[in-house]
Amino acid sequence: MPEFPAITHVALTVTSLERSVPWYKALFGSDPILDEDTGPFQRVAWLTSGTLVGLTQFPDLNSTQPFNERRPGLDHLAFGCANRDELEAWEIRLNELGIPNGGIVDAPSYSALSFRDPDNIALEFFAPRG
């Protein structure tokens, strides 16, 4: 059996690229590397530590209800940090950007900093303990 491949990209469906692109641009601190309109959808993406994170807007959205991790599908998207110090730096950065967050939560095997995007998609900075 071949080795299981790495995750290359994740694409999140948003209600409005006009609203979400500036928010993610501020979060990532960079311009997107991709902005394409394929006809059936428009997608904007950033390269973050080797993984593409894309935002997709469909002209015929099935629903405009805010994201809810209690529905089948995505629970949350986590970005890896090396340690708790890095989480603390991200907490400062989120606060500077005015992005509400839950503060750093320490569990026995990890520490995490949770926050949400404009569509209520659950995002997290995550660092293993130890």
KEVEX-886273 format. One record per residue (C-alpha): residue number from 0; residue in three letters; chain; x, y, z. Coordinates in Angstrom, 2 decimals, always signed. Example, Ala and Ser with C-alpha at 12.3 -4.5 7.8 and 13.67 -1.06 7.14 Angstrom:
residues 2
+-----+------+------+---------+---------+---------+
| pos | code | unit |       X |       Y |       Z |
+-----+------+------+---------+---------+---------+
|   0 |  ALA |    A |  +12.30 |   -4.50 |   +7.80 |
|   1 |  SER |    A |  +13.67 |   -1.06 |   +7.14 |
+-----+------+------+---------+---------+---------+
//
This chain:
residues 130
+-----+------+------+---------+---------+---------+
| pos | code | unit |       X |       Y |       Z |
+-----+------+------+---------+---------+---------+
|   0 |  MET |    A |   +0.00 |   +0.00 |   +0.00 |
|   1 |  PRO |    A |   +1.39 |   +3.46 |   -0.84 |
|   2 |  GLU |    A |   +2.03 |   +6.00 |   +1.91 |
|   3 |  PHE |    A |   -1.04 |   +8.14 |   +2.52 |
|   4 |  PRO |    A |   -0.48 |  +11.54 |   +0.83 |
|   5 |  ALA |    A |   -0.36 |  +14.90 |   +2.58 |
|   6 |  ILE |    A |   -3.32 |  +17.27 |   +2.52 |
|   7 |  THR |    A |   -2.65 |  +19.72 |   -0.30 |
|   8 |  HIS |    A |   -5.58 |  +22.06 |   +0.08 |
|   9 |  VAL |    A |   -8.83 |  +22.81 |   +1.83 |
|  10 |  ALA |    A |  -11.62 |  +24.86 |   +0.29 |
|  11 |  LEU |    A |  -14.20 |  +26.60 |   +2.45 |
|  12 |  THR |    A |  -17.51 |  +27.76 |   +1.00 |
|  13 |  VAL |    A |  -18.33 |  +31.35 |   +1.99 |
|  14 |  THR |    A |  -21.37 |  +33.50 |   +1.42 |
|  15 |  SER |    A |  -19.42 |  +36.54 |   +0.21 |
|  16 |  LEU |    A |  -15.87 |  +36.76 |   -1.12 |
|  17 |  GLU |    A |  -16.23 |  +40.53 |   -0.91 |
|  18 |  ARG |    A |  -16.53 |  +40.20 |   +2.87 |
|  19 |  SER |    A |  -14.29 |  +37.17 |   +3.45 |
|  20 |  VAL |    A |  -11.25 |  +37.97 |   +1.29 |
|  21 |  PRO |    A |  -10.21 |  +41.10 |   +3.26 |
|  22 |  TRP |    A |  -10.73 |  +39.21 |   +6.54 |
|  23 |  TYR |    A |   -8.53 |  +36.26 |   +5.49 |
|  24 |  LYS |    A |   -6.02 |  +38.61 |   +3.85 |
|  25 |  ALA |    A |   -5.58 |  +40.34 |   +7.22 |
|  26 |  LEU |    A |   -5.41 |  +37.01 |   +9.06 |
|  27 |  PHE |    A |   -2.80 |  +35.51 |   +6.71 |
|  28 |  GLY |    A |   -0.94 |  +38.79 |   +6.30 |
|  29 |  SER |    A |   -0.64 |  +38.34 |   +2.55 |
|  30 |  ASP |    A |   -2.42 |  +38.60 |   -0.76 |
|  31 |  PRO |    A |   -4.02 |  +35.48 |   -2.23 |
|  32 |  ILE |    A |   -2.00 |  +33.54 |   -4.80 |
|  33 |  LEU |    A |   -5.08 |  +32.45 |   -6.74 |
|  34 |  ASP |    A |   -8.22 |  +34.28 |   -7.82 |
|  35 |  GLU |    A |  -10.24 |  +32.42 |  -10.43 |
|  36 |  ASP |    A |  -13.78 |  +32.47 |  -11.73 |
|  37 |  THR |    A |  -14.55 |  +29.11 |  -13.31 |
|  38 |  GLY |    A |  -18.18 |  +29.91 |  -14.11 |
|  39 |  PRO |    A |  -19.80 |  +27.51 |  -11.64 |
|  40 |  PHE |    A |  -17.88 |  +29.15 |   -8.76 |
|  41 |  GLN |    A |  -15.28 |  +31.75 |   -7.87 |
|  42 |  ARG |    A |  -12.29 |  +30.78 |   -5.73 |
|  43 |  VAL |    A |   -9.56 |  +32.74 |   -3.95 |
|  44 |  ALA |    A |   -6.68 |  +30.93 |   -2.21 |
|  45 |  TRP |    A |   -3.60 |  +31.47 |   -0.07 |
|  46 |  LEU |    A |   -0.58 |  +29.23 |   +0.37 |
|  47 |  THR |    A |   -0.03 |  +28.68 |   +4.11 |
|  48 |  SER |    A |   +3.01 |  +26.61 |   +5.06 |
|  49 |  GLY |    A |   +2.66 |  +24.31 |   +2.06 |
|  50 |  THR |    A |   -1.14 |  +23.94 |   +2.13 |
|  51 |  LEU |    A |   -3.55 |  +25.92 |   -0.03 |
|  52 |  VAL |    A |   -6.47 |  +27.42 |   +1.89 |
|  53 |  GLY |    A |   -9.20 |  +28.43 |   -0.51 |
|  54 |  LEU |    A |  -12.45 |  +30.32 |   -0.24 |
|  55 |  THR |    A |  -15.19 |  +29.37 |   -2.68 |
|  56 |  GLN |    A |  -18.30 |  +31.38 |   -3.52 |
|  57 |  PHE |    A |  -21.09 |  +29.75 |   -5.50 |
|  58 |  PRO |    A |  -23.63 |  +31.97 |   -7.28 |
|  59 |  ASP |    A |  -26.39 |  +29.49 |   -6.41 |
|  60 |  LEU |    A |  -25.77 |  +28.85 |   -2.71 |
|  61 |  ASN |    A |  -28.05 |  +26.22 |   -1.23 |
|  62 |  SER |    A |  -28.22 |  +28.13 |   +2.08 |
|  63 |  THR |    A |  -26.94 |  +31.35 |   +3.60 |
|  64 |  GLN |    A |  -27.23 |  +30.10 |   +7.17 |
|  65 |  PRO |    A |  -24.06 |  +30.62 |   +9.21 |
|  66 |  PHE |    A |  -21.69 |  +27.67 |   +9.56 |
|  67 |  ASN |    A |  -22.53 |  +25.20 |  +12.32 |
|  68 |  GLU |    A |  -20.07 |  +22.46 |  +13.22 |
|  69 |  ARG |    A |  -22.93 |  +20.34 |  +14.58 |
|  70 |  ARG |    A |  -24.10 |  +19.61 |  +11.03 |
|  71 |  PRO |    A |  -22.36 |  +16.84 |   +9.08 |
|  72 |  GLY |    A |  -19.23 |  +18.03 |   +7.29 |
|  73 |  LEU |    A |  -16.43 |  +20.21 |   +8.57 |
|  74 |  ASP |    A |  -15.99 |  +20.57 |  +12.33 |
|  75 |  HIS |    A |  -13.14 |  +23.10 |  +12.26 |
|  76 |  LEU |    A |   -9.90 |  +23.96 |  +10.48 |
|  77 |  ALA |    A |   -6.78 |  +24.05 |  +12.65 |
|  78 |  PHE |    A |   -3.46 |  +25.72 |  +11.89 |
|  79 |  GLY |    A |   -0.43 |  +24.13 |  +13.57 |
|  80 |  CYS |    A |   +1.81 |  +26.09 |  +15.90 |
|  81 |  ALA |    A |   +5.13 |  +24.88 |  +17.29 |
|  82 |  ASN |    A |   +4.38 |  +25.69 |  +20.94 |
|  83 |  ARG |    A |   +2.33 |  +27.72 |  +23.39 |
|  84 |  ASP |    A |   +4.53 |  +30.81 |  +22.89 |
|  85 |  GLU |    A |   +3.50 |  +30.85 |  +19.24 |
|  86 |  LEU |    A |   -0.16 |  +30.57 |  +20.30 |
|  87 |  GLU |    A |   +0.32 |  +33.58 |  +22.56 |
|  88 |  ALA |    A |   +1.71 |  +35.57 |  +19.62 |
|  89 |  TRP |    A |   -1.36 |  +34.60 |  +17.56 |
|  90 |  GLU |    A |   -3.68 |  +35.60 |  +20.39 |
|  91 |  ILE |    A |   -2.06 |  +39.05 |  +20.38 |
|  92 |  ARG |    A |   -2.38 |  +39.24 |  +16.58 |
|  93 |  LEU |    A |   -6.07 |  +38.24 |  +16.61 |
|  94 |  ASN |    A |   -6.74 |  +40.88 |  +19.26 |
|  95 |  GLU |    A |   -4.88 |  +43.50 |  +17.16 |
|  96 |  LEU |    A |   -7.09 |  +42.58 |  +14.19 |
|  97 |  GLY |    A |  -10.23 |  +42.82 |  +16.35 |
|  98 |  ILE |    A |  -11.03 |  +39.14 |  +15.77 |
|  99 |  PRO |    A |  -12.95 |  +37.74 |  +18.75 |
| 100 |  ASN |    A |  -11.43 |  +34.55 |  +20.12 |
| 101 |  GLY |    A |  -11.83 |  +32.17 |  +23.03 |
| 102 |  GLY |    A |   -8.39 |  +32.75 |  +24.49 |
| 103 |  ILE |    A |   -5.85 |  +29.99 |  +24.83 |
| 104 |  VAL |    A |   -7.26 |  +26.79 |  +26.30 |
| 105 |  ASP |    A |   -4.81 |  +24.28 |  +27.77 |
| 106 |  ALA |    A |   -5.70 |  +20.59 |  +27.66 |
| 107 |  PRO |    A |   -3.50 |  +17.76 |  +28.92 |
| 108 |  SER |    A |   -1.96 |  +17.05 |  +25.48 |
| 109 |  TYR |    A |   -2.40 |  +20.33 |  +23.57 |
| 110 |  SER |    A |   -3.18 |  +24.03 |  +23.75 |
| 111 |  ALA |    A |   -5.59 |  +25.73 |  +21.36 |
| 112 |  LEU |    A |   -6.87 |  +29.17 |  +20.42 |
| 113 |  SER |    A |  -10.30 |  +29.15 |  +18.75 |
| 114 |  PHE |    A |  -11.95 |  +31.86 |  +16.65 |
| 115 |  ARG |    A |  -14.46 |  +32.19 |  +13.78 |
| 116 |  ASP |    A |  -14.48 |  +33.73 |  +10.33 |
| 117 |  PRO |    A |  -17.21 |  +36.03 |   +8.94 |
| 118 |  ASP |    A |  -19.38 |  +32.99 |   +8.04 |
| 119 |  ASN |    A |  -18.95 |  +31.57 |  +11.55 |
| 120 |  ILE |    A |  -16.57 |  +28.83 |  +10.29 |
| 121 |  ALA |    A |  -14.66 |  +27.48 |  +13.28 |
| 122 |  LEU |    A |  -10.91 |  +28.06 |  +13.03 |
| 123 |  GLU |    A |   -8.16 |  +27.26 |  +15.51 |
| 124 |  PHE |    A |   -4.48 |  +27.66 |  +16.21 |
| 125 |  PHE |    A |   -3.25 |  +24.39 |  +17.74 |
| 126 |  ALA |    A |   -0.01 |  +23.42 |  +19.49 |
| 127 |  PRO |    A |   +0.93 |  +20.08 |  +21.05 |
| 128 |  ARG |    A |   +1.98 |  +20.20 |  +24.70 |
| 129 |  GLY |    A |   +5.35 |  +18.98 |  +25.74 |
+-----+------+------+---------+---------+---------+
//
